[in-house]
Amino acid sequence: MSDSIAQPTQLAPLNSLTSAQLSELALNIKIWGKELGFAQIGICDTDLSEEEPKLQAWLDKGYHGEMGYMANHGMMRARPHELHPGTKRVISARMNYLPPEAGFAFNLKDPNLGYISRYAGGRDYHKMIRNRLKKLGDRIEAELKALGINKPNSRPFVDSAPILERPLADKAGLGWTGKHSLLLSEEVGSWFFLGELLIDLPLPVDIPVAEGCKTCVACIKSCPTNAIVEPYIVDGSRCISYLTIELQGAIPLEFRQAIGNRIYGCDDCQLVCPVNSKAPVTEESDFHTRASLKQPQLLELFAWSEAEFLKLTEGSPIRRIGHARWLRNIAVALGNAPASSSIVTALEARKLTDEVDEMVSEHIDWALAEQAAKQDDNQSEPTALLVSRKTQRVIRSVEKGLPRDA
């Protein structure tokens, strides 16, 4: 007699999960998330209909600048169930990134140093968080298989698709949306990355937290370019992060002096936020600022060849702007630095290299004109006075409210 052929085990459909099983699974997802290095996990449904008119109004006013991708997908950004058909819940994850020895005030005080937004000093977070969300999805699948339940359909996203991640994280109870439009947590402030796992499981949802900004407007008053046009609304085309990272061409003249020494992004609205006084330092060593980017001298960064730029920013989010825009940003910062023959020499020498295109050359000319104006004025003011009054207020706020990170 021949051996009988083993039949594959028939798995039950997802809708056979009981409410008790779904509740237990939701609790386990939060435990697994922390085991994978996430600081917090929250769960919400996919209804962002309240966000759609806000998004449309923001786009209609042109606040997205050259970021065409913000408008390319219409209202799909507010409809996760259309982005990934079948989605019933969004698992929102937070990972802290504040590096140790951030040195915010020290950096902003010295216009000869380049200021780099502290999220960008270490490893690019996109792949890391996406991989961990994928592992979380695999863990959920394995748990359901052990229960004899069919495989769920899930997909991870990390700032890489048309999805409104902050409203989702807000709805999932990870924090509230601050007046600077960033997410704020009473326990940890705003120094964290977000990621999402879209899934077709009707998990129980979390309760949103109450808005906690109250009457505080510190972020609005401190924005160097007045990009926070009203509470909760940012004109992205004025934001220094947009100007130094997203903008492809020339930085508008009206913003160049306000940029100061910020060569990649800006943290000012977070630095003055009182909620950030409680922010913990990240446990992820990959997010620590690498040596070449810790309190870097502008002239040293400006001297990097394209090959050096690519090597020294390997694995860093900075690499995405390319060498030309890197030089563009630093040229503006050098124009804002104290009068210096060394800076003039470096600007003139860099302009003669074949790594400089017309766009960068124009910014070098601007910087040379700024340097010449300072030298013509026989500038003898202390360096501190070259820092704008707004930045001086930010520095004082950091020294008082964030002494560990000053």
N, C-alpha and C positions, 0 to 999 in steps of 0.2 A: 504494500500500500504506500502510495506517495505521501510525503509530508504535506499537510495543509499549508496554503500560502497565508502568511500573516496579513490581516487587513489593517490599513491605516486607521488610527484612532480618529473618530469624528469629533472635532472640537465644537463646542457650543457657540452660538453667536454672541456678540458683545451685549446685545440687549437682554441677555439672560442674567446679567449681573444684578444682584440685589442692591438695594439702597445701602445695606450694611456693608456689603463687599466694596461698593464704590467709596464709601466713607473711609473704610480701612485703607483702601488703595491710595486715597488722597493723603492720608497721614503718612503712609509709607513713602510716597513720592517726595514729601518734604524731608523725610529722614534721608532718603537716598540722595537728594539734592545736596544736602549738607555734607554727606560723605564724599561727594564729587567736587567739593570746594565752593559751592554756592553759599552765600551768606543768608539768603532767604528765598523761599519759593512761595508763590501765590497762584491762585487759580481763579479765572473769571470766564464769563460767557463771551460770545463774539459780538454782542450788540454795541456798536459805537455810533449809533444813529445820531446821538446828540453832538458828536464831533464833526459830522459832515458839513453842516453850514459854517462852522468855525474854520474848517480846512478850506472850504471854497472861498470864503471871505479873505483869508490869508493869501491864497493864490491870486485872487482878483486884484489885490493891492500890490502884487509883484514882490512880496516880501521874500520870495524864494530866490530872487536874483537870477543867476545863471544856472541854478540847480534844476534843470529841466526835468530831471527824473522825479521831482516832487509832484509834477503835474501830469506826467506821462500816463499814469495808470488811473486817472480820474479818481472816483471815490473808492476804488478797490483798497486803498490804504486803510480805509475805515471798515472794511468788510473782510475779515480773515476767512470767513466761510466761502468767499468767492476766490480768494487767493489760493486757498487749499481746500477744494471741495470736500464736503463731509465733515469739516471741522465743527465740533460742538463746544470745545473748551480751549482756552489758551493757558498754558502753564508758563507763568512769567518768573524769570530767575534774575537774581541780583548777585553781582560779584564785586567786592570792594577793590579799589585800585590805589588808594592814597599811599604813595611811597614813603618810606622813612626818610628823615632828614630832608624834607621837601624844600626848606629854605626859601619860602615865598618872598618874604620881605627883603631878605639879603639880596635876592636876585633882582627884584624890582627897584631896589635902591641904587643899583649900579648900572647906569646906561651903557657901560662897556661890555656888559654881559648879555647874552641872548636868553630871552625868556621863552621856555617851551612849556606848553600846557602839560600838566603833570600826568595826564592820562597817556601821553605819547612818549615818555622817557624810557619805557621798557619795551616789552614784546607786544606786537599787535594782538589785540584781544579777540579778533573775529574768529580765527580758526580754533583757538583754545576753547572759547565758550561754545562754539558750534559743536565741536567734538564731544564736549561734556554733555551737552543737551542730547546729542545722538546716543551717548551711553545711557542717559536717563531714559530715553525712549526704549532702548534695548532692555533695560531693567524692567520697565513696565511690561514689555512683551513677554519676557521670561516669567514674570509673576503670573500673568494671565494664562500662559501655557500650562503652568503648574496647576492652575485651577481648572484646566480643561476648557479654557475660553479661547476663542479665535483671536488672531493677531490684530492689534489696533493699527490704524493708519495714522502715522504721525510725521511731522516735518519740523526740523529746527530752523530758526531764523535768528540772525544776529546783525542788526543794523545793515542788512544786505538785501532787503526786499521792500516792496511798497507796503509797509505796515506801520501803524501808529503805535509804536512800542510804549511810549510814556503814558498815553491814556489807558492802554491795556494794563500796565503795571500799577497805575493809579487804581483802576477798577479791581485789580487782584489784591489790593491791600498792602502793596509794598511801600506806599508813601502817598503824599499828595503832590500835586503840581504846583510849584512855587511861582511867584510873580515873574521870575526869570525864565519860566517855562520848563525848568528842569525838575526832576522828581526829587522830593525831599522826604527823608525819614527822620522822625524825632530821635531815634536811637543812633543813627549813623550819618546824618547829613545827606550830602549829594555826591560824594566821591565814589560812585559805583557805575559799572557797566550793566546793561540789561540784555537779556536774550529771551526768546520765546520758543516753546514747543507747542505747535498746533496739533490737536489730537481729536479723534472722533469718539471720545468717551464722555458720557454725561456726568462728569465728576461734580461733587458738591463745590459750590463757589465760595470764595472768601468775601469778607465784608470790607469795603473801602474805609480808609481812615479819614478823619475829619481834617479839613484844610487848617494849617497851623500858622500861616504867615501873619494873619490878623492885620494890624495897622503898619507893619514893618515895610519900608520901601527902600531899604539900604541898597539892594541890587540895582534898582532903577536909577538911583542917584549916582551910583558909582560906575556905571557903564561908560568906558572911555569915549565911545562914539554915539552915545544916546540911542543904542539899538533897541532897548526895551521901550517901545513907544507908548505902551500903557500896560497896566498889570496883566501878566500872563501872555502878552503878545510881543514877540520879538521880530523886528524887521531884519530878517536874515542877511539882506544885502548890505547892512551897516555893521554887522557883527564882525569883530576882529578874527574870530575863528573862520568865518566865511572868507574874509578878505585875504587871509594868509594861507588858507588850505583849499577852499573850493573854487575861488576866483581864478580863472585861467589867464586872464590878461593883466593889464596895468591896474594897479591899485589907485583908486581915485585920489586926486590931490588933497581933497578936503579931509581925508582920513589919515594921511601919512604921519603927520606930527602926533596925532592922538595914539597911533600904534605904539609909539615909544620904542622899547626894546623887545617887544613881543614878536618873535619870528615864526612861531607856529602855535596858533591858537591863543586863547586868553582864559584866565580863571577868575577874573576880578569879581564877577557877580557871585561866585561861590565863596571867594575869600572874605567878603564882607557879611556873608549870611551868618547870623548868630547860631543857627541850627548846626552849622558845621563845627562848632566848638567841641562837639562830642564825637567827631568822626574818628574811627579807629584806623590804625595803619594796616595796610593789606597784609595778609598772610601768604600771598602769592609772590614768591621771589621774582618771578618773570615780569612782574609789574614794577620792580624796583628800577630806579633811573640808572641807566648804564653810565659807566665812567666818562665816556667822551661827551655826554650830554648833561653832566652835572655841573651847574654854574659855569657854562662854557663862555670863553672869551669870543666876542664877535669876530675879531680879526682872525682867530684860529679857524673858526667855522667858515669864514669867507674865503680862506685859502684852500679849502678842500677842492681837489679836482673832482670831476664827475666820478671817476673810478673810486676815489676815496669816499665820496658821498655814498655811493652804492654799497661799498663795503661796510662803512661805519653805521649805516642805517638799515642793514640787512635784518629782516624780521621785525622792523619797527614801522609803525603807521606813518612815520615821517616820509618814508621812501616814496609813498604814493604821489607826492607833489612834484617829484622830479628835481633835478639839479638846477634847472633854470629858475623855477619859482623859489627854490631855496635861496639862490643868489639874490633874486628880486627882493625877498623879505629882509634879508640881512643888509642889503644896500640901504633900504629905508631905515633900519635900525642904526646903521652907521651914520646916516644923515642926521639922526636925532641925538647921536652921542656928542660928548664935549668936543670942542675944536681940537684937532690933533693932526700933526703933520704925518704921523704914521697911518692914520686913517685915509688921508688924502692920497698918500703914496699907494696904499693898497687898492683904493678905488680906481686910480688911474692905471695901475698895472693890470688889474682884473679886466678893465675895459678893452685892453689890447689883446686879450686871449681869444682863441677861437671857440671857447665855451660860452661866450656871451652873445646872445641874439639881440635884436633890435629892442625888444621889450625890456630886457634886463639893462641894456645900455641906457635907456631912458631913465630908469630908476637910479642908476649910477650917476648920471648927470644931475639929477635932482639932489642926490646926496652930496655931491661935490659943491653944488650951489649953496646948500644948507651949511656945509662946513666953511665955505668961503665967507658967508654972511657972519658967522660967529667969529671968525678970525678978523674980519674987518671991524667988528665991534670991539676988538681987543678984549674979548670975553675973559673975565677974571672971576666970574661967579663960581661958587663952589658947585661941585657936581650935583648935589642934592637939589639945587634950584632948577636944574634942567629937567627934573622929573615933574610932570604936570601936577597941579593941585589935587586933581582927582586921584591920581596914583599915590600921592603923598597921604591922602586920607585912607586909601586902601592899605598902605604900608602900616599906618598907625592902627588900623583895625586888626590887622594880622598880628602885630606885636602884642596887642592887648587881648584879643580873643583867641588867637591860635599860637600861643608862645612856644609850644612844642615844635610847631612847623614853621616858625618865623625864620 
